[in-house]
Every structure is written in structure tokens, then in C-alpha cells.
């Protein structure tokens, strides 16, 4: 997974498939975006964001968007 800081975007939503539905992540209130490490930054509209780090993890990105991540 790749974590991006999108605070410089200054828009409520990115222009990608994950951000087109109502209830998608508000990029002003929560500007950290998580994607699969191999996803295209162009396709996800992350060119204005700064990549912070990659994480090798055994959970899915969708778990984060659904608030299903539990850490122990």
C-alpha cells in the first residue's frame, strides 16, 4: 500500500473512480489517501499529492475505506 498526503489538492474529492460516489473521502478534512502500491498516480488523480511511504501489509485497501482495519 502507498500512503499519499493530498492536503495541497484543496478540493473535496479527487477525480478517480473511488471518489465518484456520494460518501467518498473528504480530502479537505482527511487528506491522506491510501492506494495499492502499483496503482497509477495519473489514473487516481494523485499528481498533486505527495507520496509519504509504502507499507507491506496483509490487509486490503478497501478495508481502510470501509473502516475495517484493526491493529494489534
Secondary structure, DSSP 8 states (H G I E B T S, - for coil): -EEEE-TTT-SSS-SSGGGSSTT---TTT--EEEE-TTS-TTTTT-TTSEEEEE---SS-HHHHHTT-----
